[in-house]
Amino acid sequence: MPEPTHPLDDLRLREWTPRSMLRASATAVDLPHTPCIDIHNHLGRWLTEGGGWMIDDVDNLIRTMDARHVDIIVNLDGMWGDEIDANLNRYDRAYPGRFVTFCQLDWNLLAEPDAESRLIAQLEDNARRGARGVKVWKSLGLTFRDDAGALVSPDDPRVVAVLRRAGEIDLPVLIHTADPRAFFEPLDACNERLDELRGARGWWFGDASVYPAFDELLDAHARLVLACPGTTFIGAHVGCAAEDLDRVSALMDAAPLYHVDIAGRMAELGRQPRRFAALVERHPDRVLFGTDIYPAEDEQYALHYRFLESADEGFEYAPGAPIPPQGRWAVSGAALSPRLLPALYRDNARRVLGL
């Protein structure tokens, strides 16, 4: 006689969308303690399908910013050449004081002769056009190759020379190296971000025959920062290692001009809120507010304020999502001391941006 079936026998993970039974306090934090600067966001058109602008209606974005007390958004999508001018015209010049645009560099030049001098010339041209900083994306270290076909590491001497020059001309460098550690781990039952990687399969870098290891990339990130002592760095996504705040804090101790933003990592920080609060206490002048939510959304700003300012426990970091995108857990508020909030929300960014 066959064994009776159980309702759970054939339930697949993707079909499991649990609803929390926790009954806990919910604090509405509609406005930040201090009007803020979002140091990490995307307003341009290089990340959109079809090449359209990330923001269709800039006036509506301004209304959202005003409603949530966001003074300035840093746009990391300026790119180079005519594209930096297009971004400056659409944002910085059209709405003075509300946007700051960073350029990027065409690291494909590394595969051509005289790459170092050509990249420095491009950097200087971007600065003359009005770029206020440099964004370095994770592709440096993962995909770009030089004229010999070798993968270029973030601490390659040519990269060091270019980013030292950024410091000499007072351009801060916001750098994203690698990705969450789980993206470099095997795709097996132990990987905590299988849901995310199932939906974004190009984000898995665990093939050691193609990509460097996570630790190799983060070690190169640290060597780059230390090789450019005159350049102000912002380590994107909590120093590119939100899962290991001891590692992040050690680099901040070693490099006085190394800062981090919190963009895109509420899910990671919210499962270690006390450790995150300790990081802010130790480095109050070098942790910056940012969201990496694009297009920028009204409710996401309020959610970030709740995380930073409340002591709420066990709440959703992606309300309404049947499966949390970055991991199947809830978060708790960091309850940062009010004395730390003006620097985190605004003052550190004002200093870094030269405002």
C-alpha positions as CSV (number, residue, x, y, z in Angstrom):
1,M,0.0,0.0,0.0
2,P,1.5,3.3,-1.0
3,E,2.6,5.8,1.7
4,P,0.1,8.7,2.1
5,T,1.4,12.0,0.7
6,H,2.0,15.0,2.9
7,P,1.2,18.6,1.9
8,L,4.9,19.5,2.2
9,D,6.3,16.6,0.1
10,D,6.1,18.4,-3.2
11,L,6.4,22.0,-2.1
12,R,9.2,23.7,-4.0
13,L,11.3,26.5,-2.5
14,R,10.1,29.1,-5.0
15,E,6.5,28.4,-3.9
16,W,7.2,28.9,-0.2
17,T,6.3,32.5,0.6
18,P,5.9,32.6,4.4
19,R,4.1,35.4,6.2
20,S,5.6,36.4,9.5
21,M,3.4,35.7,12.6
22,L,5.5,38.2,14.7
23,R,3.5,41.0,16.3
24,A,5.9,43.8,17.0
25,S,5.9,47.5,17.2
26,A,6.2,49.5,13.9
27,T,7.6,53.0,14.1
28,A,6.8,55.4,11.2
29,V,9.9,57.5,10.4
30,D,8.6,59.6,7.6
31,L,11.4,62.2,7.7
32,P,15.1,61.8,8.5
33,H,16.6,63.3,11.7
34,T,18.6,65.6,9.4
35,P,17.9,66.5,5.7
36,C,20.0,64.0,3.9
37,I,22.3,63.5,0.9
38,D,21.8,60.2,-1.0
39,I,25.4,59.5,-2.0
40,H,24.7,56.5,-4.2
41,N,22.0,56.4,-6.8
42,H,21.5,56.0,-10.5
43,L,19.7,58.6,-12.6
44,G,21.3,58.1,-16.0
45,R,20.6,55.8,-18.9
46,W,23.4,53.2,-19.1
47,L,21.6,50.8,-16.8
48,T,18.2,50.9,-18.5
49,E,16.8,48.7,-21.2
50,G,16.6,50.6,-24.5
51,G,18.9,53.4,-23.3
52,G,16.1,55.6,-21.8
53,W,16.6,57.8,-18.8
54,M,16.2,56.1,-15.4
55,I,14.0,59.1,-14.4
56,D,11.3,60.0,-16.8
57,D,10.0,63.0,-14.8
58,V,12.7,64.8,-13.0
59,D,10.2,67.3,-11.5
60,N,8.4,64.4,-9.8
61,L,11.6,63.2,-8.4
62,I,12.3,66.6,-6.9
63,R,8.8,66.5,-5.3
64,T,9.7,63.1,-3.8
65,M,13.0,64.5,-2.5
66,D,11.3,67.5,-1.0
67,A,8.7,65.3,0.7
68,R,11.3,63.1,2.2
69,H,13.9,65.8,3.0
70,V,16.5,64.6,0.5
71,D,18.5,67.6,-0.2
72,I,20.8,66.1,-2.9
73,I,21.1,62.9,-4.9
74,V,24.5,61.8,-6.2
75,N,24.0,60.5,-9.8
76,L,26.7,57.8,-10.5
77,D,25.8,57.5,-14.2
78,G,27.7,60.4,-15.9
79,M,30.0,58.1,-17.8
80,W,32.4,60.1,-20.0
81,G,32.6,62.5,-22.9
82,D,29.2,63.8,-24.3
83,E,27.3,61.5,-21.9
84,I,28.6,63.4,-18.8
85,D,27.4,66.6,-20.4
86,A,24.0,65.0,-21.1
87,N,23.6,64.0,-17.4
88,L,24.9,67.4,-16.2
89,N,22.4,69.2,-18.4
90,R,19.5,67.1,-17.3
91,Y,20.2,67.2,-13.6
92,D,22.9,69.4,-12.1
93,R,22.5,72.4,-14.4
94,A,18.7,72.2,-14.7
95,Y,18.3,71.9,-10.9
96,P,21.2,73.7,-9.2
97,G,22.0,72.4,-5.8
98,R,19.9,69.2,-6.0
99,F,22.1,66.8,-7.9
100,V,25.8,65.9,-8.1
101,T,27.0,63.8,-11.0
102,F,30.0,61.5,-11.0
103,C,31.7,60.3,-14.2
104,Q,32.9,56.8,-15.0
105,L,36.0,55.8,-17.0
106,D,36.2,53.7,-20.1
107,W,38.3,50.9,-18.7
108,N,38.1,49.2,-22.1
109,L,41.1,51.5,-22.9
110,L,43.2,49.1,-20.8
111,A,43.2,46.8,-23.8
112,E,44.9,49.5,-26.0
113,P,48.3,51.0,-26.1
114,D,49.2,53.9,-23.7
115,A,46.1,53.1,-21.5
116,E,47.3,54.9,-18.4
117,S,47.8,58.3,-20.0
118,R,44.6,58.0,-22.1
119,L,42.5,57.2,-19.0
120,I,44.1,60.1,-17.1
121,A,43.3,62.4,-20.0
122,Q,39.7,61.1,-20.0
123,L,39.5,61.7,-16.2
124,E,40.7,65.2,-16.6
125,D,38.3,65.9,-19.5
126,N,35.4,64.7,-17.3
127,A,36.5,67.0,-14.5
128,R,36.6,70.0,-16.9
129,R,33.1,69.2,-18.1
130,G,31.8,69.3,-14.5
131,A,32.0,65.8,-13.0
132,R,32.3,66.0,-9.2
133,G,33.6,62.5,-8.6
134,V,34.4,59.1,-10.1
135,K,32.4,55.9,-10.0
136,V,34.3,52.6,-10.4
137,W,32.1,49.7,-11.0
138,K,32.6,46.0,-10.1
139,S,33.5,45.1,-13.7
140,L,37.0,46.3,-12.9
141,G,38.5,43.1,-11.4
142,L,35.9,40.8,-13.0
143,T,35.9,41.4,-16.7
144,F,38.3,44.1,-18.1
145,R,41.5,42.8,-19.7
146,D,44.6,44.6,-20.8
147,D,46.4,44.5,-24.1
148,A,48.1,41.2,-23.1
149,G,44.7,39.6,-22.4
150,A,45.3,39.5,-18.7
151,L,42.4,40.3,-16.3
152,V,43.1,43.7,-14.7
153,S,43.0,43.7,-10.9
154,P,41.7,46.7,-9.0
155,D,45.2,47.3,-7.7
156,D,46.9,47.2,-11.1
157,P,49.6,49.9,-11.3
158,R,47.7,51.6,-14.2
159,V,44.5,51.8,-12.1
160,V,46.5,53.1,-9.1
161,A,48.0,55.9,-11.3
162,V,44.6,57.0,-12.6
163,L,42.9,57.1,-9.2
164,R,45.9,58.8,-7.6
165,R,45.3,61.5,-10.2
166,A,41.7,61.7,-9.2
167,G,42.9,62.6,-5.7
168,E,45.2,65.2,-7.1
169,I,42.3,67.0,-8.9
170,D,40.0,66.6,-5.8
171,L,37.6,64.1,-7.3
172,P,36.4,61.5,-4.7
173,V,36.2,57.9,-6.0
174,L,33.2,55.8,-5.2
175,I,34.3,52.2,-5.9
176,H,32.3,49.0,-6.0
177,T,34.6,45.9,-6.0
178,A,33.3,42.3,-6.2
179,D,29.7,41.7,-5.0
180,P,28.1,39.9,-2.0
181,R,30.2,37.0,-0.9
182,A,27.5,34.5,-1.6
183,F,27.7,35.4,-5.3
184,F,31.2,33.8,-5.3
185,E,30.1,30.6,-3.4
186,P,28.9,27.3,-5.0
187,L,25.3,27.2,-6.2
188,D,24.2,24.6,-3.7
189,A,21.8,24.2,-0.8
190,C,24.1,26.2,1.5
191,N,24.1,29.4,-0.6
192,E,21.8,31.9,1.2
193,R,21.1,34.0,-1.9
194,L,19.8,31.4,-4.3
195,D,16.5,33.2,-4.8
196,E,18.4,36.3,-6.0
197,L,20.8,34.4,-8.2
198,R,18.0,32.4,-9.7
199,G,16.5,35.7,-11.0
200,A,19.9,37.3,-11.9
201,R,22.0,34.4,-13.1
202,G,24.7,36.7,-14.5
203,W,25.5,37.8,-11.0
204,W,27.1,34.5,-10.0
205,F,30.9,34.7,-10.1
206,G,31.7,31.4,-8.5
207,D,33.5,29.8,-11.5
208,A,37.1,29.9,-10.4
209,S,38.3,29.3,-13.9
210,V,36.8,32.6,-15.0
211,Y,36.7,34.9,-12.0
212,P,39.0,35.7,-9.0
213,A,37.9,34.7,-5.5
214,F,36.0,37.2,-3.3
215,D,38.9,37.5,-0.9
216,E,41.3,38.1,-3.7
217,L,39.2,40.9,-5.0
218,L,38.7,42.5,-1.6
219,D,42.4,42.2,-0.8
220,A,43.1,44.1,-4.1
221,H,40.5,46.7,-3.1
222,A,42.4,47.3,0.1
223,R,45.8,47.5,-1.6
224,L,44.4,50.0,-4.1
225,V,43.1,52.3,-1.4
226,L,46.4,52.1,0.6
227,A,48.3,52.9,-2.6
228,C,46.4,56.1,-3.1
229,P,46.7,57.9,0.3
230,G,45.8,61.3,-1.1
231,T,42.5,60.1,-2.8
232,T,39.2,60.2,-1.0
233,F,37.5,56.8,-1.5
234,I,34.0,55.7,-0.7
235,G,33.6,51.9,-0.5
236,A,30.2,51.2,-2.1
237,H,27.8,48.9,-0.3
238,V,29.5,49.2,3.1
239,G,33.0,48.8,1.8
240,C,32.0,46.0,-0.5
241,A,31.9,43.6,2.4
242,A,28.7,44.3,4.4
243,E,28.8,40.6,5.7
244,D,32.2,41.3,7.4
245,L,32.2,44.6,9.2
246,D,35.4,43.7,11.1
247,R,37.2,43.6,7.7
248,V,35.6,46.9,6.7
249,S,36.5,48.6,9.9
250,A,40.1,47.4,9.7
251,L,40.6,49.2,6.3
252,M,38.9,52.3,7.7
253,D,41.5,52.2,10.5
254,A,44.4,51.8,8.1
255,A,43.2,54.4,5.5
256,P,42.1,57.8,6.9
257,L,40.4,58.9,3.7
258,Y,38.5,55.7,3.2
259,H,34.7,56.1,3.7
260,V,31.8,53.7,3.1
261,D,28.2,54.1,2.1
262,I,25.3,52.0,3.2
263,A,23.6,51.8,-0.2
264,G,21.8,48.6,-1.2
265,R,22.8,46.8,2.0
266,M,19.9,47.4,4.5
267,A,19.2,43.6,4.3
268,E,22.8,42.8,5.4
269,L,23.0,45.5,8.1
270,G,19.6,44.8,9.4
271,R,20.5,41.3,10.6
272,Q,23.5,42.8,12.5
273,P,22.2,46.2,13.7
274,R,24.3,46.3,16.8
275,R,27.5,45.6,15.0
276,F,26.6,48.2,12.4
277,A,25.9,50.8,15.1
278,A,29.3,50.0,16.6
279,L,30.9,50.7,13.2
280,V,29.2,54.1,13.0
281,E,30.3,54.8,16.6
282,R,33.9,53.9,15.7
283,H,34.0,55.9,12.4
284,P,31.3,58.6,12.8
285,D,32.9,60.8,10.2
286,R,33.2,58.2,7.5
287,V,29.9,56.4,7.1
288,L,27.6,57.9,4.4
289,F,23.9,57.6,3.7
290,G,22.9,56.1,0.3
291,T,20.1,54.0,-1.0
292,D,21.0,52.5,-4.5
293,I,17.2,52.3,-5.0
294,Y,16.6,53.1,-8.7
295,P,14.4,54.6,-9.7
296,A,14.3,56.4,-6.4
297,E,11.1,55.6,-4.5
298,D,9.3,57.6,-1.8
299,E,8.6,54.6,0.4
300,Q,12.1,53.4,0.3
301,Y,13.5,56.6,1.8
302,A,11.1,56.2,4.8
303,L,12.1,52.5,5.1
304,H,15.8,53.5,5.3
305,Y,15.0,56.2,8.0
306,R,13.1,53.6,10.0
307,F,16.1,51.2,9.8
308,L,18.6,53.8,10.9
309,E,16.6,55.6,13.6
310,S,14.1,53.1,15.1
311,A,14.6,50.1,17.4
312,D,11.9,48.1,15.6
313,E,12.6,44.4,15.3
314,G,11.8,41.7,12.7
315,F,10.4,43.9,9.9
316,E,10.5,43.4,6.2
317,Y,13.2,45.1,4.2
318,A,11.3,44.7,1.0
319,P,7.6,45.2,2.0
320,G,5.2,43.5,-0.4
321,A,7.8,41.2,-2.0
322,P,6.6,37.6,-1.7
323,I,10.2,36.5,-1.5
324,P,12.7,38.9,0.0
325,P,15.1,39.6,-2.8
326,Q,18.5,39.5,-1.0
327,G,17.8,36.7,1.6
328,R,14.9,35.1,3.4
329,W,15.2,37.0,6.7
330,A,13.7,40.1,8.4
331,V,15.7,43.0,9.7
332,S,15.8,45.1,12.8
333,G,16.5,48.8,13.3
334,A,19.9,50.1,14.2
335,A,18.6,52.7,16.6
336,L,21.5,55.0,16.0
337,S,22.2,57.7,18.5
338,P,20.8,61.0,17.4
339,R,24.2,62.6,17.8
340,L,25.5,60.4,15.0
341,L,22.8,61.1,12.5
342,P,23.6,64.5,11.1
343,A,27.1,63.3,10.0
344,L,25.8,60.1,8.5
345,Y,22.8,61.7,6.7
346,R,24.5,64.8,5.5
347,D,27.7,66.3,6.9
348,N,30.1,63.6,5.9
349,A,28.8,63.7,2.3
350,R,29.1,67.5,2.3
351,R,32.7,67.3,3.3
352,V,33.5,64.5,0.8
353,L,31.8,66.3,-2.1
354,G,33.3,69.7,-1.2
355,L,30.0,71.4,-0.7
